[in-house]
Amino acid sequence: MKTAVHLLLLGFLLFARPAGAQSERELLETAQRQEAALNEGAAFETLKVAVKVNPSSYPALWKLSELCSRIGKRQGRKEVQQEFYKLGKSYAQRAVTVNPTGADGYYALAVAMGRMALSQSGKERVNSVKEIRTNVEKALQLNPGHGRAWHVLGKWHYEVANLGMFEKAALRIVYGGLPPASLQESIRCYEKARSLEPEFALNYLELAKAYHKAGQDDHARECLRKLPSLPNKTGDDAHIKQEGAKLLKDLE
C-alpha cells in the first residue's frame, strides 16, 4: 500500500506543473486568438513563452518569424526594423532546422530576408536575391498551395524586374547574369496568391501596383476597389487600405 502511494506521489510530481502555467498547445491557441484580435504584440510575447516551454516548437518558431517581419515594418527607425528582421530570420532558420519538410519555415525565412533586403543598400540587396528565391521556391515545392509564398515570389519578381542599372550590373557580376524576373511573372504569382487567399489584403495592394506598372490600370483599379471590403486580418491591413485608397484616387 505504501509503495502504491509513493508511486502515485512520484507520478504527480513528474507530471504536475506550476499553477497558471500553460502547455505549448494552450499557448499556441492563445496566440492564435490574440493574432485574430489584431493584438500581434501580445501574440508575439505568448509565442516566445511557447518556445521557452518547447524550444523545438515549429508552429511557434515560424509564426514568431512572420510576426517579426510584420511588427518590424511598423517601426519608425531603420535600425530597429533591421533588428526585428534579423530576429525573424533567426526564428525562421530555427524553424527550418526543426522541420526541414515544412513549407511555413521557408516562407517565413524568405519574408524576413526580403524585408531586410528592401531596407538595405544596393550591394546587400543584390547578395540576398538568390537566397530569397531559393527559400520561397522550396516553400512552394513542399506546398504548391501556399498562397503567401506565391505572394512572396510575386514580390521577388516585381523587385528584381525593377532593380536599378547599377544593381542589375552587380547581379551580372555575382551570378554571371540576371536571374529570370519579369513584371508579367510577378502579376501571375500575385494572381495565384489571390486565388488561394482571396482575403489577403497586402496581395491586392501589391497586385494593383504591378498592374499599374504594367500599364493595366483597369485591373489595378479593380484590385483597389476590392480592398475596403476585406476583413482586417493583420495589424497592417488598416494602413494597407489607406494606401490603396490613395493609389486609387491617383488612378481615377
Disulfide bonds with the S-S distance in Angstrom:
none
